[in-house]
Amino acid sequence: MKLALLADIHSNIEALDACLEHARQEGADAFAVLGDLVGYGADPGPVIDRILALGTSLHVAVLGNHDAAAVGRSQEPMNDEAQAAIEWTIPQLNDEQRAFLAQLPLVVRDDDVTWVHASAEYPELFPYVASAADARASLLAAGTRYVFCGHVHDPTLYYVGSDGRLTPFMPTPGFGIPVGRHRSWLGIVGSCGQPRDGRTGAWYAMFDRSRARLSYHRVPYDTASAAAKIRRAGLAERFALQIEGLA
């Protein structure tokens, strides 16, 4: 099975649609959504509807910290701009959309894979996986061969080498990476809706479970339209600049 892994969509329907189309062209059989469907962007309802429309091809979806904040499941403090975006988001959602977010689990363990938004260590606190030590803690807490997550908006792949050390690897878009089951792996899939590396385009990853291969993809999309919607909604200018690659 080839699974397209999407995280940190952040109410960016243009980015999501581009990634869904690209993943289908790449032969995706199903989709894993690793949290933060909402927040920052101007299309929270349409993003949730698009995920719901995946139907049986939605393999798994987990709760992100912005999703939790939108349905009253998180006490995590946010900065003023992020909090304002959540307060704007809440009345944009209908009952079905809120119910979908409210029922999302924090963690899903699926055979030899753990799906989670942040770290599998204390997932309810949404800690970042920002170092090899963080990745090791998440892998140990998960107890599975693979952990896939988001929360950190730029992609990184951590693996346990033959010497037992955990090493970070920065993936090159479009190249398949062998992720054999003889090692442990933690993949941060990157942000679909709001990467923060000063470039345009949406990140997602493809996990071929049968072949044990992982690839990362950077997909172009209509950033101008997404940014214009953010400005029309009165959300923070920084959110528009980030998807334009200007902040």
PyRosetta script that sets phi, psi and omega in degrees:
from pyrosetta import init, pose_from_sequence

init()
pose = pose_from_sequence("MKLALLADIHSNIEALDACLEHARQEGADAFAVLGDLVGYGADPGPVIDRILALGTSLHVAVLGNHDAAAVGRSQEPMNDEAQAAIEWTIPQLNDEQRAFLAQLPLVVRDDDVTWVHASAEYPELFPYVASAADARASLLAAGTRYVFCGHVHDPTLYYVGSDGRLTPFMPTPGFGIPVGRHRSWLGIVGSCGQPRDGRTGAWYAMFDRSRARLSYHRVPYDTASAAAKIRRAGLAERFALQIEGLA")
pose.set_psi(1, 134.0)
pose.set_omega(1, 175.1)
pose.set_phi(2, -102.0)
pose.set_psi(2, 118.3)
pose.set_omega(2, -177.1)
pose.set_phi(3, -109.2)
pose.set_psi(3, 126.5)
pose.set_omega(3, 172.1)
pose.set_phi(4, -86.6)
pose.set_psi(4, 127.3)
pose.set_omega(4, -175.4)
pose.set_phi(5, -107.5)
pose.set_psi(5, 120.4)
pose.set_omega(5, -176.1)
pose.set_phi(6, -123.7)
pose.set_psi(6, 132.5)
pose.set_omega(6, 178.4)
pose.set_phi(7, -139.8)
pose.set_psi(7, 156.5)
pose.set_omega(7, 172.6)
pose.set_phi(8, 51.4)
pose.set_psi(8, 55.6)
pose.set_omega(8, 177.4)
pose.set_phi(9, -70.5)
pose.set_psi(9, -37.9)
pose.set_omega(9, 172.2)
pose.set_phi(10, 52.1)
pose.set_psi(10, 52.8)
pose.set_omega(10, 170.7)
pose.set_phi(11, 59.2)
pose.set_psi(11, 29.0)
pose.set_omega(11, -179.2)
pose.set_phi(12, -108.8)
pose.set_psi(12, 91.7)
pose.set_omega(12, -174.4)
pose.set_phi(13, -69.6)
pose.set_psi(13, -33.1)
pose.set_omega(13, 178.8)
pose.set_phi(14, -62.8)
pose.set_psi(14, -44.5)
pose.set_omega(14, 178.6)
pose.set_phi(15, -65.4)
pose.set_psi(15, -43.8)
pose.set_omega(15, -179.2)
pose.set_phi(16, -61.3)
pose.set_psi(16, -47.7)
pose.set_omega(16, -178.7)
pose.set_phi(17, -61.3)
pose.set_psi(17, -39.3)
pose.set_omega(17, 179.1)
pose.set_phi(18, -64.0)
pose.set_psi(18, -41.4)
pose.set_omega(18, -180.0)
pose.set_phi(19, -69.7)
pose.set_psi(19, -40.4)
pose.set_omega(19, 178.1)
pose.set_phi(20, -61.1)
pose.set_psi(20, -44.2)
pose.set_omega(20, -179.7)
pose.set_phi(21, -64.8)
pose.set_psi(21, -44.9)
pose.set_omega(21, -179.6)
pose.set_phi(22, -62.5)
pose.set_psi(22, -43.8)
pose.set_omega(22, -178.8)
pose.set_phi(23, -62.7)
pose.set_psi(23, -40.0)
pose.set_omega(23, 178.0)
pose.set_phi(24, -65.1)
pose.set_psi(24, -39.3)
pose.set_omega(24, 177.0)
pose.set_phi(25, -64.2)
pose.set_psi(25, -29.6)
pose.set_omega(25, 178.5)
pose.set_phi(26, -83.6)
pose.set_psi(26, 0.4)
pose.set_omega(26, 174.6)
pose.set_phi(27, 92.9)
pose.set_psi(27, 22.8)
pose.set_omega(27, 179.4)
pose.set_phi(28, -61.2)
pose.set_psi(28, 131.8)
pose.set_omega(28, 175.7)
pose.set_phi(29, -90.2)
pose.set_psi(29, -28.0)
pose.set_omega(29, -175.9)
pose.set_phi(30, -159.5)
pose.set_psi(30, 175.1)
pose.set_omega(30, -172.7)
pose.set_phi(31, -132.3)
pose.set_psi(31, 141.1)
pose.set_omega(31, 172.8)
pose.set_phi(32, -118.8)
pose.set_psi(32, 125.8)
pose.set_omega(32, -176.7)
pose.set_phi(33, -111.5)
pose.set_psi(33, 116.2)
pose.set_omega(33, -167.5)
pose.set_phi(34, -105.6)
pose.set_psi(34, 42.0)
pose.set_omega(34, 167.5)
pose.set_phi(35, 91.5)
pose.set_psi(35, 163.6)
pose.set_omega(35, -176.2)
pose.set_phi(36, 59.6)
pose.set_psi(36, 58.9)
pose.set_omega(36, 170.5)
pose.set_phi(37, -67.4)
pose.set_psi(37, -32.7)
pose.set_omega(37, -173.2)
pose.set_phi(38, -115.9)
pose.set_psi(38, 179.2)
pose.set_omega(38, -178.6)
pose.set_phi(39, 95.7)
pose.set_psi(39, 145.5)
pose.set_omega(39, 174.8)
pose.set_phi(40, 74.0)
pose.set_psi(40, -50.2)
pose.set_omega(40, -172.9)
pose.set_phi(41, -94.8)
pose.set_psi(41, -179.0)
pose.set_omega(41, -168.1)
pose.set_phi(42, -105.2)
pose.set_psi(42, 2.9)
pose.set_omega(42, -176.9)
pose.set_phi(43, -127.8)
pose.set_psi(43, 57.2)
pose.set_omega(43, -178.7)
pose.set_phi(44, -64.1)
pose.set_psi(44, -44.2)
pose.set_omega(44, -179.6)
pose.set_phi(45, -63.4)
pose.set_psi(45, -51.0)
pose.set_omega(45, 178.0)
pose.set_phi(46, -58.9)
pose.set_psi(46, -35.0)
pose.set_omega(46, 177.7)
pose.set_phi(47, -63.9)
pose.set_psi(47, -47.2)
pose.set_omega(47, 179.6)
pose.set_phi(48, -62.9)
pose.set_psi(48, -42.1)
pose.set_omega(48, 178.8)
pose.set_phi(49, -60.4)
pose.set_psi(49, -38.9)
pose.set_omega(49, -179.6)
pose.set_phi(50, -66.0)
pose.set_psi(50, -37.8)
pose.set_omega(50, 177.6)
pose.set_phi(51, -68.2)
pose.set_psi(51, -42.5)
pose.set_omega(51, 177.3)
pose.set_phi(52, -60.7)
pose.set_psi(52, -35.0)
pose.set_omega(52, -178.1)
pose.set_phi(53, -69.7)
pose.set_psi(53, -13.6)
pose.set_omega(53, 176.2)
pose.set_phi(54, -65.0)
pose.set_psi(54, -25.0)
pose.set_omega(54, 175.6)
pose.set_phi(55, 58.9)
pose.set_psi(55, -129.2)
pose.set_omega(55, -176.2)
pose.set_phi(56, -71.3)
pose.set_psi(56, -12.3)
pose.set_omega(56, 176.7)
pose.set_phi(57, -83.0)
pose.set_psi(57, -3.2)
pose.set_omega(57, 171.4)
pose.set_phi(58, -81.9)
pose.set_psi(58, 100.8)
pose.set_omega(58, -175.5)
pose.set_phi(59, -71.4)
pose.set_psi(59, -41.2)
pose.set_omega(59, -178.9)
pose.set_phi(60, -161.3)
pose.set_psi(60, 150.2)
pose.set_omega(60, 171.5)
pose.set_phi(61, -143.6)
pose.set_psi(61, 138.8)
pose.set_omega(61, -180.0)
pose.set_phi(62, -125.5)
pose.set_psi(62, 165.4)
pose.set_omega(62, -174.3)
pose.set_phi(63, -84.3)
pose.set_psi(63, 132.6)
pose.set_omega(63, 171.3)
pose.set_phi(64, -101.5)
pose.set_psi(64, 168.3)
pose.set_omega(64, -177.2)
pose.set_phi(65, -66.4)
pose.set_psi(65, -34.6)
pose.set_omega(65, 177.0)
pose.set_phi(66, -71.9)
pose.set_psi(66, -36.9)
pose.set_omega(66, 174.3)
pose.set_phi(67, -60.5)
pose.set_psi(67, -45.2)
pose.set_omega(67, -179.7)
pose.set_phi(68, -61.5)
pose.set_psi(68, -42.3)
pose.set_omega(68, 179.8)
pose.set_phi(69, -63.9)
pose.set_psi(69, -35.3)
pose.set_omega(69, -177.5)
pose.set_phi(70, -70.1)
pose.set_psi(70, -20.6)
pose.set_omega(70, -179.6)
pose.set_phi(71, -119.8)
pose.set_psi(71, 17.8)
pose.set_omega(71, 173.9)
pose.set_phi(72, 72.5)
pose.set_psi(72, 26.2)
pose.set_omega(72, 179.7)
pose.set_phi(73, -102.6)
pose.set_psi(73, 6.5)
pose.set_omega(73, -176.4)
pose.set_phi(74, -137.4)
pose.set_psi(74, 140.5)
pose.set_omega(74, 173.3)
pose.set_phi(75, -109.0)
pose.set_psi(75, 10.5)
pose.set_omega(75, -178.1)
pose.set_phi(76, -62.9)
pose.set_psi(76, 127.4)
pose.set_omega(76, 177.8)
pose.set_phi(77, -68.9)
pose.set_psi(77, 142.2)
pose.set_omega(77, 176.7)
pose.set_phi(78, -121.6)
pose.set_psi(78, 158.7)
pose.set_omega(78, 174.3)
pose.set_phi(79, -70.0)
pose.set_psi(79, 167.1)
pose.set_omega(79, -172.0)
pose.set_phi(80, -60.0)
pose.set_psi(80, -39.9)
pose.set_omega(80, -178.6)
pose.set_phi(81, -68.0)
pose.set_psi(81, -42.4)
pose.set_omega(81, 179.0)
pose.set_phi(82, -66.5)
pose.set_psi(82, -40.0)
pose.set_omega(82, 178.4)
pose.set_phi(83, -64.6)
pose.set_psi(83, -40.1)
pose.set_omega(83, 177.3)
pose.set_phi(84, -62.8)
pose.set_psi(84, -37.4)
pose.set_omega(84, 177.9)
pose.set_phi(85, -65.8)
pose.set_psi(85, -38.7)
pose.set_omega(85, 176.9)
pose.set_phi(86, -65.4)
pose.set_psi(86, -43.3)
pose.set_omega(86, 179.2)
pose.set_phi(87, -63.2)
pose.set_psi(87, -33.5)
pose.set_omega(87, 174.9)
pose.set_phi(88, -71.1)
pose.set_psi(88, -36.9)
pose.set_omega(88, -175.9)
pose.set_phi(89, -67.9)
pose.set_psi(89, -41.3)
pose.set_omega(89, -170.9)
pose.set_phi(90, -52.1)
pose.set_psi(90, -51.0)
pose.set_omega(90, -179.3)
pose.set_phi(91, -73.7)
pose.set_psi(91, -8.1)
pose.set_omega(91, 177.3)
pose.set_phi(92, -79.0)
pose.set_psi(92, -14.9)
pose.set_omega(92, -174.2)
pose.set_phi(93, -94.2)
pose.set_psi(93, 140.6)
pose.set_omega(93, 173.8)
pose.set_phi(94, -90.9)
pose.set_psi(94, 178.3)
pose.set_omega(94, -174.2)
pose.set_phi(95, -62.1)
pose.set_psi(95, -40.8)
pose.set_omega(95, -179.1)
pose.set_phi(96, -65.5)
pose.set_psi(96, -40.7)
pose.set_omega(96, -179.7)
pose.set_phi(97, -67.0)
pose.set_psi(97, -42.4)
pose.set_omega(97, 177.6)
pose.set_phi(98, -63.9)
pose.set_psi(98, -41.7)
pose.set_omega(98, -179.5)
pose.set_phi(99, -63.0)
pose.set_psi(99, -37.6)
pose.set_omega(99, 178.9)
pose.set_phi(100, -63.1)
pose.set_psi(100, -47.6)
pose.set_omega(100, 178.5)
pose.set_phi(101, -63.0)
pose.set_psi(101, -41.2)
pose.set_omega(101, -174.3)
pose.set_phi(102, -64.5)
pose.set_psi(102, -27.4)
pose.set_omega(102, -176.7)
pose.set_phi(103, -94.5)
pose.set_psi(103, 0.5)
pose.set_omega(103, -178.1)
pose.set_phi(104, -69.1)
pose.set_psi(104, 137.2)
pose.set_omega(104, 176.7)
pose.set_phi(105, -78.6)
pose.set_psi(105, 158.4)
pose.set_omega(105, 175.1)
pose.set_phi(106, -75.6)
pose.set_psi(106, -36.7)
pose.set_omega(106, -175.6)
pose.set_phi(107, -140.5)
pose.set_psi(107, 141.9)
pose.set_omega(107, 170.7)
pose.set_phi(108, -129.4)
pose.set_psi(108, 125.8)
pose.set_omega(108, 173.8)
pose.set_phi(109, -103.3)
pose.set_psi(109, 126.6)
pose.set_omega(109, -168.2)
pose.set_phi(110, -134.6)
pose.set_psi(110, 89.1)
pose.set_omega(110, -176.5)
pose.set_phi(111, 60.1)
pose.set_psi(111, -114.1)
pose.set_omega(111, -177.1)
pose.set_phi(112, -98.8)
pose.set_psi(112, 17.6)
pose.set_omega(112, -178.6)
pose.set_phi(113, -124.3)
pose.set_psi(113, 138.9)
pose.set_omega(113, 168.4)
pose.set_phi(114, -113.6)
pose.set_psi(114, 130.5)
pose.set_omega(114, 176.8)
pose.set_phi(115, -108.0)
pose.set_psi(115, 130.4)
pose.set_omega(115, -177.3)
pose.set_phi(116, -158.8)
pose.set_psi(116, 154.5)
pose.set_omega(116, 179.6)
pose.set_phi(117, -76.7)
pose.set_psi(117, -49.1)
pose.set_omega(117, -176.9)
pose.set_phi(118, -111.7)
pose.set_psi(118, -128.6)
pose.set_omega(118, 177.8)
pose.set_phi(119, -87.8)
pose.set_psi(119, 144.8)
pose.set_omega(119, 174.1)
pose.set_phi(120, -72.1)
pose.set_psi(120, -11.3)
pose.set_omega(120, 172.0)
pose.set_phi(121, -87.6)
pose.set_psi(121, 114.7)
pose.set_omega(121, -176.8)
pose.set_phi(122, 56.9)
pose.set_psi(122, 56.9)
pose.set_omega(122, -175.9)
pose.set_phi(123, -62.1)
pose.set_psi(123, -26.0)
pose.set_omega(123, 179.4)
pose.set_phi(124, -68.9)
pose.set_psi(124, -16.0)
pose.set_omega(124, 178.5)
pose.set_phi(125, -96.0)
pose.set_psi(125, -6.8)
pose.set_omega(125, 178.2)
pose.set_phi(126, 52.4)
pose.set_psi(126, 53.1)
pose.set_omega(126, 176.2)
pose.set_phi(127, -74.3)
pose.set_psi(127, 147.8)
pose.set_omega(127, 179.3)
pose.set_phi(128, -78.9)
pose.set_psi(128, 146.1)
pose.set_omega(128, 168.3)
pose.set_phi(129, -96.7)
pose.set_psi(129, 91.4)
pose.set_omega(129, -171.8)
pose.set_phi(130, -112.4)
pose.set_psi(130, 3.1)
pose.set_omega(130, -177.1)
pose.set_phi(131, -157.2)
pose.set_psi(131, 169.7)
pose.set_omega(131, 176.3)
pose.set_phi(132, -61.7)
pose.set_psi(132, -37.0)
pose.set_omega(132, 178.1)
pose.set_phi(133, -63.4)
pose.set_psi(133, -40.7)
pose.set_omega(133, 177.1)
pose.set_phi(134, -64.3)
pose.set_psi(134, -41.4)
pose.set_omega(134, -179.8)
pose.set_phi(135, -64.3)
pose.set_psi(135, -41.0)
pose.set_omega(135, 178.3)
pose.set_phi(136, -62.0)
pose.set_psi(136, -43.3)
pose.set_omega(136, -179.8)
pose.set_phi(137, -62.3)
pose.set_psi(137, -39.5)
pose.set_omega(137, 179.4)
pose.set_phi(138, -67.4)
pose.set_psi(138, -43.5)
pose.set_omega(138, 178.4)
pose.set_phi(139, -62.7)
pose.set_psi(139, -42.3)
pose.set_omega(139, 180.0)
pose.set_phi(140, -65.3)
pose.set_psi(140, -40.5)
pose.set_omega(140, 179.2)
pose.set_phi(141, -66.7)
pose.set_psi(141, -37.2)
pose.set_omega(141, -178.3)
pose.set_phi(142, -71.0)
pose.set_psi(142, -42.7)
pose.set_omega(142, -178.9)
pose.set_phi(143, 71.8)
pose.set_psi(143, 22.1)
pose.set_omega(143, 178.7)
pose.set_phi(144, -121.6)
pose.set_psi(144, 166.0)
pose.set_omega(144, -178.1)
pose.set_phi(145, -67.8)
pose.set_psi(145, -35.5)
pose.set_omega(145, -177.8)
pose.set_phi(146, -124.5)
pose.set_psi(146, 142.7)
pose.set_omega(146, 167.5)
pose.set_phi(147, -128.8)
pose.set_psi(147, 129.4)
pose.set_omega(147, 175.0)
pose.set_phi(148, -120.9)
pose.set_psi(148, 135.0)
pose.set_omega(148, -174.9)
pose.set_phi(149, -150.4)
pose.set_psi(149, 177.0)
pose.set_omega(149, 175.1)
pose.set_phi(150, -126.3)
pose.set_psi(150, -127.5)
pose.set_omega(150, 175.2)
pose.set_phi(151, 73.6)
pose.set_psi(151, -53.6)
pose.set_omega(151, 168.4)
pose.set_phi(152, -77.9)
pose.set_psi(152, 125.7)
pose.set_omega(152, -166.5)
pose.set_phi(153, -81.4)
pose.set_psi(153, -10.5)
pose.set_omega(153, 178.3)
pose.set_phi(154, -113.2)
pose.set_psi(154, 143.4)
pose.set_omega(154, -170.9)
pose.set_phi(155, -76.4)
pose.set_psi(155, 145.8)
pose.set_omega(155, 171.6)
pose.set_phi(156, -150.8)
pose.set_psi(156, 144.2)
pose.set_omega(156, 174.6)
pose.set_phi(157, -118.3)
pose.set_psi(157, 122.5)
pose.set_omega(157, 175.9)
pose.set_phi(158, -104.3)
pose.set_psi(158, 141.3)
pose.set_omega(158, 176.9)
pose.set_phi(159, -142.0)
pose.set_psi(159, 151.6)
pose.set_omega(159, 176.8)
pose.set_phi(160, -90.9)
pose.set_psi(160, 116.4)
pose.set_omega(160, -178.3)
pose.set_phi(161, -79.9)
pose.set_psi(161, -179.9)
pose.set_omega(161, -178.6)
pose.set_phi(162, -64.8)
pose.set_psi(162, -21.0)
pose.set_omega(162, 178.2)
pose.set_phi(163, -89.1)
pose.set_psi(163, 2.0)
pose.set_omega(163, 179.1)
pose.set_phi(164, 85.5)
pose.set_psi(164, -3.9)
pose.set_omega(164, -179.7)
pose.set_phi(165, -83.4)
pose.set_psi(165, 147.2)
pose.set_omega(165, 178.3)
pose.set_phi(166, -94.1)
pose.set_psi(166, 125.8)
pose.set_omega(166, -173.2)
pose.set_phi(167, -123.1)
pose.set_psi(167, 133.9)
pose.set_omega(167, 175.3)
pose.set_phi(168, -84.3)
pose.set_psi(168, 147.3)
pose.set_omega(168, 179.8)
pose.set_phi(169, -134.7)
pose.set_psi(169, 128.7)
pose.set_omega(169, 179.1)
pose.set_phi(170, -95.0)
pose.set_psi(170, 111.3)
pose.set_omega(170, -173.3)
pose.set_phi(171, -71.8)
pose.set_psi(171, 149.2)
pose.set_omega(171, 172.3)
pose.set_phi(172, -96.0)
pose.set_psi(172, 126.2)
pose.set_omega(172, -177.3)
pose.set_phi(173, -57.2)
pose.set_psi(173, 136.6)
pose.set_omega(173, 172.9)
pose.set_phi(174, 90.7)
pose.set_psi(174, -4.5)
pose.set_omega(174, -178.4)
pose.set_phi(175, -106.1)
pose.set_psi(175, 132.8)
pose.set_omega(175, 178.0)
pose.set_phi(176, -75.7)
pose.set_psi(176, 135.0)
pose.set_omega(176, -178.8)
pose.set_phi(177, -113.5)
pose.set_psi(177, 121.2)
pose.set_omega(177, 174.4)
pose.set_phi(178, -65.5)
pose.set_psi(178, 126.4)
pose.set_omega(178, 180.0)
pose.set_phi(179, -124.6)
pose.set_psi(179, 68.0)
pose.set_omega(179, -173.5)
pose.set_phi(180, -62.0)
pose.set_psi(180, 150.9)
pose.set_omega(180, -176.5)
pose.set_phi(181, -74.9)
pose.set_psi(181, -2.4)
pose.set_omega(181, 176.0)
pose.set_phi(182, -78.9)
pose.set_psi(182, -6.4)
pose.set_omega(182, 177.0)
pose.set_phi(183, -125.3)
pose.set_psi(183, 170.7)
pose.set_omega(183, 173.1)
pose.set_phi(184, -106.7)
pose.set_psi(184, 144.6)
pose.set_omega(184, -173.1)
pose.set_phi(185, -136.4)
pose.set_psi(185, 141.5)
pose.set_omega(185, 169.4)
pose.set_phi(186, -127.3)
pose.set_psi(186, 118.3)
pose.set_omega(186, -178.9)
pose.set_phi(187, -111.4)
pose.set_psi(187, 120.4)
pose.set_omega(187, 168.9)
pose.set_phi(188, -91.7)
pose.set_psi(188, 119.8)
pose.set_omega(188, -165.5)
pose.set_phi(189, -84.9)
pose.set_psi(189, -10.0)
pose.set_omega(189, -177.8)
pose.set_phi(190, 86.8)
pose.set_psi(190, 164.2)
pose.set_omega(190, -175.7)
pose.set_phi(191, -91.1)
pose.set_psi(191, 127.6)
pose.set_omega(191, 172.2)
pose.set_phi(192, -68.2)
pose.set_psi(192, -48.0)
pose.set_omega(192, -168.9)
pose.set_phi(193, -98.0)
pose.set_psi(193, -14.5)
pose.set_omega(193, -178.1)
pose.set_phi(194, -157.0)
pose.set_psi(194, 66.4)
pose.set_omega(194, 170.9)
pose.set_phi(195, -59.0)
pose.set_psi(195, 156.3)
pose.set_omega(195, -175.3)
pose.set_phi(196, -129.0)
pose.set_psi(196, 37.0)
pose.set_omega(196, -179.2)
pose.set_phi(197, -107.0)
pose.set_psi(197, 14.3)
pose.set_omega(197, 177.1)
pose.set_phi(198, 77.4)
pose.set_psi(198, 16.6)
pose.set_omega(198, 177.4)
pose.set_phi(199, -128.9)
pose.set_psi(199, 160.7)
pose.set_omega(199, 178.3)
pose.set_phi(200, -89.9)
pose.set_psi(200, 167.1)
pose.set_omega(200, 178.6)
pose.set_phi(201, 107.3)
pose.set_psi(201, 158.7)
pose.set_omega(201, -174.9)
pose.set_phi(202, -109.2)
pose.set_psi(202, 137.1)
pose.set_omega(202, 176.0)
pose.set_phi(203, -92.0)
pose.set_psi(203, 143.9)
pose.set_omega(203, 160.4)
pose.set_phi(204, -154.5)
pose.set_psi(204, 169.4)
pose.set_omega(204, 179.4)
pose.set_phi(205, -127.7)
pose.set_psi(205, 156.2)
pose.set_omega(205, 177.0)
pose.set_phi(206, -122.8)
pose.set_psi(206, 124.2)
pose.set_omega(206, -180.0)
pose.set_phi(207, -112.0)
pose.set_psi(207, 113.4)
pose.set_omega(207, 175.9)
pose.set_phi(208, -92.2)
pose.set_psi(208, 99.6)
pose.set_omega(208, -172.8)
pose.set_phi(209, -67.1)
pose.set_psi(209, -38.4)
pose.set_omega(209, -176.1)
pose.set_phi(210, -70.1)
pose.set_psi(210, -33.4)
pose.set_omega(210, -178.8)
pose.set_phi(211, -98.2)
pose.set_psi(211, -4.6)
pose.set_omega(211, -177.4)
pose.set_phi(212, 52.6)
pose.set_psi(212, 56.8)
pose.set_omega(212, 177.5)
pose.set_phi(213, -132.3)
pose.set_psi(213, 143.9)
pose.set_omega(213, -179.1)
pose.set_phi(214, -128.4)
pose.set_psi(214, 134.9)
pose.set_omega(214, 175.3)
pose.set_phi(215, -132.8)
pose.set_psi(215, 146.7)
pose.set_omega(215, 177.2)
pose.set_phi(216, -109.1)
pose.set_psi(216, 144.7)
pose.set_omega(216, -176.6)
pose.set_phi(217, -133.6)
pose.set_psi(217, 138.3)
pose.set_omega(217, 174.0)
pose.set_phi(218, -112.7)
pose.set_psi(218, 116.7)
pose.set_omega(218, -169.0)
pose.set_phi(219, -113.3)
pose.set_psi(219, 125.5)
pose.set_omega(219, 175.8)
pose.set_phi(220, -71.5)
pose.set_psi(220, 151.9)
pose.set_omega(220, 176.6)
pose.set_phi(221, -157.3)
pose.set_psi(221, 179.8)
pose.set_omega(221, -176.0)
pose.set_phi(222, -80.7)
pose.set_psi(222, 80.9)
pose.set_omega(222, -179.4)
pose.set_phi(223, -67.1)
pose.set_psi(223, -30.1)
pose.set_omega(223, -178.9)
pose.set_phi(224, -62.4)
pose.set_psi(224, -43.1)
pose.set_omega(224, 179.1)
pose.set_phi(225, -66.2)
pose.set_psi(225, -43.3)
pose.set_omega(225, 179.9)
pose.set_phi(226, -62.8)
pose.set_psi(226, -42.1)
pose.set_omega(226, 179.7)
pose.set_phi(227, -67.5)
pose.set_psi(227, -39.3)
pose.set_omega(227, 179.6)
pose.set_phi(228, -62.7)
pose.set_psi(228, -37.4)
pose.set_omega(228, 178.4)
pose.set_phi(229, -65.2)
pose.set_psi(229, -40.1)
pose.set_omega(229, 178.1)
pose.set_phi(230, -60.1)
pose.set_psi(230, -43.3)
pose.set_omega(230, -179.2)
pose.set_phi(231, -68.3)
pose.set_psi(231, -41.3)
pose.set_omega(231, 178.7)
pose.set_phi(232, -63.6)
pose.set_psi(232, -33.0)
pose.set_omega(232, 179.6)
pose.set_phi(233, -76.1)
pose.set_psi(233, -10.6)
pose.set_omega(233, -179.7)
pose.set_phi(234, 79.6)
pose.set_psi(234, 19.2)
pose.set_omega(234, 177.4)
pose.set_phi(235, -79.7)
pose.set_psi(235, 171.7)
pose.set_omega(235, -172.8)
pose.set_phi(236, -59.9)
pose.set_psi(236, 135.4)
pose.set_omega(236, 179.1)
pose.set_phi(237, -57.5)
pose.set_psi(237, -33.8)
pose.set_omega(237, -179.3)
pose.set_phi(238, -57.2)
pose.set_psi(238, -35.8)
pose.set_omega(238, -178.5)
pose.set_phi(239, -65.9)
pose.set_psi(239, -36.8)
pose.set_omega(239, 176.4)
pose.set_phi(240, -69.9)
pose.set_psi(240, -43.2)
pose.set_omega(240, -179.2)
pose.set_phi(241, -62.8)
pose.set_psi(241, -35.9)
pose.set_omega(241, -178.0)
pose.set_phi(242, -65.0)
pose.set_psi(242, -40.9)
pose.set_omega(242, -179.9)
pose.set_phi(243, -77.3)
pose.set_psi(243, -18.2)
pose.set_omega(243, 173.2)
pose.set_phi(244, -83.5)
pose.set_psi(244, -3.4)
pose.set_omega(244, -179.3)
pose.set_phi(245, 75.4)
pose.set_psi(245, 25.4)
pose.set_omega(245, -174.1)
pose.set_phi(246, -114.3)
pose.set_psi(246, 5.7)
pose.set_omega(246, 180.0)
pose.set_phi(247, -146.6)
pose.dump_pdb("model.pdb")
